[in-house]
Amino acid sequence: MSNSPAVGASIPISSVPNLRDAGGYRTADGSRVRTGLVYRSTDLGRVVDEDVAALDALGITTVFDLRTVAEREMLPDRAPTGAKEVPLDVLADRDPSAAPAMMQKILTDPALAEQLLGTGDTNEHLLGSYREFVSLPSAVASYRALFTDLARHDDTPVLIHCTTGKDRTGWAVAALLLFLGVDEDTVFTEYLLTNEQLLPSFTPVFDKFRAAGGNPDILLPILGVRRAYLEAALDQVRTDFGDVETYLSKGLELDAGDLRALQERLLSRD
């Protein structure tokens, strides 16, 4: 019997929540996305001494950091030993300082949170963000650099992360898996694993919010993920390009050689 972890299983490094291998999934033609090459997680700004060896053991050689300049300055990564750090500011064409500050206020002020978030199951700001992952110039440039690097450089394993590893990272991994031929239902399942693997780390935040008189449930749409968010990005792709492969080739301007290299590097025919 194999001792390999289940596909999509959380990698138990407590100071790096939402850490998992993006591989292991079957594609439409029966191939499999290779494991041990692409990981995803939250930021690495809170890695504790006790977790350094476990993180290093993954062998990560490149860290793609999708955060804003302000986010990186607020909490610099403690990257794996010897890993190259590649900053790719997906949201550079937005105000990079307002969002983190406003988020802190929302999480500590229930009245403000209800005013700005309402009580719905999705968040309009995040729906707009996911559409911008496809169209915002800085997002286009960042995802182009990410996928081009994956195609042209044999510097795997890599780690892709943003702050919570759910939105900017979620789109990167979803787009990659869809391009490689993983079916959409499976990609949504992988994407939604974040709710299981990330939200428990926010227990202290939920407890403080409740103690301040708030209903923690209204935070779920911004601290977790929703199917509607990823659907918003895919709708933008279909509107602008028709499908994910054309998004990579026309939107991100990857040439045929890059697309072929991604498949060759990341797919196994076993």
For each residue, the residues with C-beta under 8 A, 3 or more apart:
1:
2:
3:
4: 35
5: 9 11 21
6: 9
7: 21 23 24 25
8: 20 21 24 189 190 193
9: 5 6 20 21
10: 18 19 20 193 196 197
11: 5 16 19 20 21 39 58
12:
13: 16 19 51 54 55
14: 17 48 51
15: 46 47 48 50 51
16: 11 13 19 41 42 44 46 47 51 55
17: 14 41 42 165 197 198 200 201
18: 10 40 41 42 164 165 166 194 197 198 201
19: 10 11 13 16 39 40 41 42 165 197
20: 8 9 10 11 39 40 41 193 197
21: 5 7 8 9 11 24 35 36 38 39
22: 33 38 39 40 160 173 176 177 190
23: 7 32 33 34 35 36 37 38 266
24: 7 8 21 32 33 35
25: 7 32 33 177 182 186 190
26: 30 31 32 182 186
27: 30 31 32 33 180 181 182 267
28: 181 182 183
29: 181
30: 26 27 269
31: 26 27 180 181 267 268 269
32: 23 24 25 26 27 267 268 270
33: 22 23 24 25 27 177 180 182 266 267 268
34: 23 37 265 266 267 268
35: 4 21 23 24
36: 21 23 59 157
37: 23 34 156 157 158 265 266
38: 21 22 23 150 156 157 158 160 173 176 266
39: 11 19 20 21 22 58 60 157 158 159 160
40: 18 19 20 22 159 160 161 165 169 172 173
41: 16 17 18 19 20 44 159 160 161 165 169
42: 16 17 18 19 161 162 163 164 165 198 201
43: 46 65 67 71 75 77 161 162 163 164 165
44: 16 41 47 55 63 77 78 79 159 161
45: 75 76 77 78
46: 15 16 43 75 78
47: 15 16 44 51 52 55 78
48: 14 15 51 52
49: 52
50: 15
51: 13 14 15 16 47 48 54 55
52: 47 48 49 55 56 78 81
53: 56 57
54: 13 51 57 58
55: 13 16 44 47 51 52 58 60 80
56: 52 53 59 60 80 81
57: 53 54
58: 11 39 54 55 80 157 159
59: 36 56 157
60: 39 55 56 63 79 80 83 157 158 159
61: 82 83 84 155 156 157 158
62: 83 84 85 86 149 153 155 156 157 158 159
63: 44 60 77 79 80 83 84 85 86 158 159 161
64: 86 88 146 149 158 159 160 161 172
65: 43 72 77 85 86 87 88 161 162
66: 88 89 90 142 146 160 161 162 168 169 172
67: 43 71 72 87 89 161 162 163 168
68: 71 72 89 91 92 96 97 99 100
69: 72 73 87 89 92 96
70: 73 74 96 97 100
71: 43 67 68 74 75 96 100 162 163
72: 65 67 68 69 75 76 77 87
73: 69 70 76
74: 70 71 100
75: 43 45 46 71 72
76: 45 72 73
77: 43 44 45 63 65 72 85
78: 44 45 46 47 52
79: 44 60 63 83 85
80: 55 56 58 60 63 83 159
81: 52 56
82: 61
83: 60 61 62 63 79 80 159
84: 61 62 63 155
85: 62 63 65 77 79
86: 62 63 64 65 145 146 149
87: 65 67 69 72
88: 64 65 66 141 142 143 145 146
89: 66 67 68 69 92 96 138 142
90: 66 133 136 138 139 142 143 162 168
91: 68 94 96 99 129 132 136 138 139 168
92: 68 69 89 96 138 142
93: 136 137 138 139
94: 91 99 132 136 138
95: 98 99
96: 68 69 70 71 89 91 92 99
97: 68 70 100 101
98: 95 101 102
99: 68 91 94 95 96 102 103
100: 68 70 71 74 97 103 104
101: 97 98 104 105
102: 98 99 105 106 116
103: 99 100 106 107 222
104: 100 101 107 108
105: 101 102 108 109 112
106: 102 103 109 112 113 116 117 219 222
107: 103 104 113 205 208 209 219
108: 104 105 208 209 212
109: 105 106 112 113 212
110: 113 114 209 212 213 214 215
111: 114 115
112: 105 106 109 115 116
113: 106 107 109 110 116 117 209 214 218 219
114: 110 111 117 118 119 214 218
115: 111 112
116: 102 106 112 113
117: 106 113 114 120 123 218 219 221 222
118: 114 218
119: 114 215 217 218
120: 117 123 221
121: 220 221 226
122: 126 127 221 226 228 229
123: 117 120 126 127 221 222
124: 127 128
125: 128 129 222
126: 122 123 129 130 167 221 222 226 229
127: 122 123 124 130 131 228 229 232
128: 124 125 131 132 232
129: 91 125 126 132 133 167 229
130: 126 127 133 134 167 171 229 230 232 233 236
131: 127 128 134 135 232 233 235 236
132: 91 94 128 129 135 136 139
133: 90 129 130 136 139 143 167 168 171 233 236
134: 130 131 139 140 233 236 237 240 247 251
135: 131 132 139 140 236 240
136: 90 91 93 94 132 133 139 140
137: 93 140 141
138: 89 90 91 92 93 94 141 142
139: 90 91 93 132 133 134 135 136 142 143
140: 134 135 136 137 143 144 251 252
141: 88 137 138 144 145
142: 66 88 89 90 92 138 139 145 146
143: 88 90 133 139 140 146 147 171 172 175 252
144: 140 141 147 148 252 253 254
145: 86 88 141 142 148 149
146: 64 66 86 88 142 143 149 150 160 172
147: 143 144 150 151 176 248 252 254 258 262
148: 144 145 151 152 252 254 258
149: 62 64 86 145 146 152 153 155
150: 38 146 147 153 156 158 176 262 265 266
151: 147 148 254 257 258 259 261 262 265
152: 148 149 258 261
153: 62 149 150
154: 265
155: 61 62 84 149 158
156: 37 38 61 62 150 265
157: 36 37 38 39 58 59 60 61 62
158: 37 38 39 60 61 62 63 64 150 155
159: 39 40 41 44 58 60 62 63 64 80 83
160: 22 38 39 40 41 64 66 146 169 172 173
161: 40 41 42 43 44 63 64 65 66 67 165 169
162: 42 43 65 66 67 71 90 165 166 167 168 169
163: 42 43 67 71
164: 18 42 43 167 198 223
165: 17 18 19 40 41 42 43 161 162 169 170 194 198
166: 18 162 169 170 194 198 224 225
167: 126 129 130 133 162 164 170 171 225 229
168: 66 67 90 91 133 162 171 172
169: 40 41 66 160 161 162 165 166 172 173
170: 165 166 167 173 174 191 194 225 229 230
171: 130 133 143 167 168 174 175 230 233
172: 40 64 66 143 146 160 168 169 175 176
173: 22 38 40 160 169 170 176 177 190 191
174: 170 171 177 178 187 190 191 230 233
175: 143 171 172 178 179 233 244 247 248
176: 22 38 147 150 172 173 179 180 262 266
177: 22 25 33 173 174 180 182 186 187 190
178: 174 175 181 182 184 187 244
179: 175 176 244 245 248 259 262
180: 27 31 33 176 177 262 263 266 267
181: 27 28 29 31 178 267
182: 25 26 27 28 33 177 178 186 187 190
183: 28 186 187
184: 178 187 188 234
185: 188 189
186: 25 26 177 182 183 189 190
187: 174 177 178 182 183 184 190 191 230
188: 184 185 191 192 227 230
189: 8 185 186 192 193
190: 8 22 25 173 174 177 182 186 187 193
191: 170 173 174 187 188 194 225 227 230
192: 188 189 195 196 225 227
193: 8 10 20 189 190 196 197
194: 18 165 166 170 191 197 198 199 224 225
195: 192 198 199 224 225
196: 10 192 193 199 200
197: 10 17 18 19 20 193 194 200
198: 17 18 42 164 165 166 194 195 201 202 223 224
199: 194 195 196 202 220 223 224
200: 17 196 197 203
201: 17 18 42 198
202: 198 199 205 206 219 223
203: 200 206 207
204: 207 208
205: 107 202 208 209 219 223
206: 202 203 209 210 216 219
207: 203 204 210 211
208: 107 108 204 205 211 212
209: 107 108 110 113 205 206 212 214 216 219
210: 206 207 213 214 215 216
211: 207 208
212: 108 109 110 208 209
213: 110 210
214: 110 113 114 209 210 218 219
215: 110 119 210 218
216: 206 209 210 219 220
217: 119 220
218: 113 114 117 118 119 214 215 221
219: 106 107 113 117 202 205 206 209 214 216 222 223
220: 121 199 216 217 223 224
221: 117 120 121 122 123 126 218 224 226
222: 103 106 117 123 125 126 219
223: 164 198 199 202 205 219 220
224: 166 194 195 198 199 220 221
225: 166 167 170 191 192 194 195 229 230
226: 121 122 126 221 229
227: 188 191 192 230 231
228: 122 127 231 232
229: 122 126 127 129 130 167 170 225 226 232 233
230: 130 170 171 174 187 188 191 225 227 233 234
231: 227 228 234 235
232: 127 128 130 131 228 229 235 236
233: 130 131 133 134 171 174 175 229 230 236 237
234: 184 230 231 237 238 244
235: 131 231 232 238 239
236: 130 131 133 134 135 232 233 239 240
237: 134 233 234 240 241 242 243 244 247 251
238: 234 235 241 242 243
239: 235 236
240: 134 135 236 237 247 251
241: 237 238 244 246 247 250 251
242: 237 238 246
243: 237 238 246 247
244: 175 178 179 234 237 241 247 248
245: 179 248 249 259
246: 241 242 243 249 250 251
247: 134 175 237 240 241 243 244 250 251 252
248: 147 175 179 244 245 251 252 254 259
249: 245 246 252 253 254 255 256 259
250: 241 246 247 253
251: 134 140 237 240 241 246 247 248
252: 140 143 144 147 148 247 248 249
253: 144 249 250
254: 144 147 148 151 248 249 258 259 262
255: 249 258 259
256: 249 259 260
257: 151 260 261
258: 147 148 151 152 254 255 261 262
259: 151 179 245 248 249 254 255 256 262 263
260: 256 257 263 264
261: 151 152 257 258 264 265
262: 147 150 151 176 179 180 254 258 259 265 266
263: 180 259 260 266 267
264: 260 261 267
265: 34 37 150 151 154 156 261 262
266: 23 33 34 37 38 150 176 180 262 263
267: 27 31 32 33 34 180 181 263 264
268: 31 32 33 34
269: 30 31
270: 32
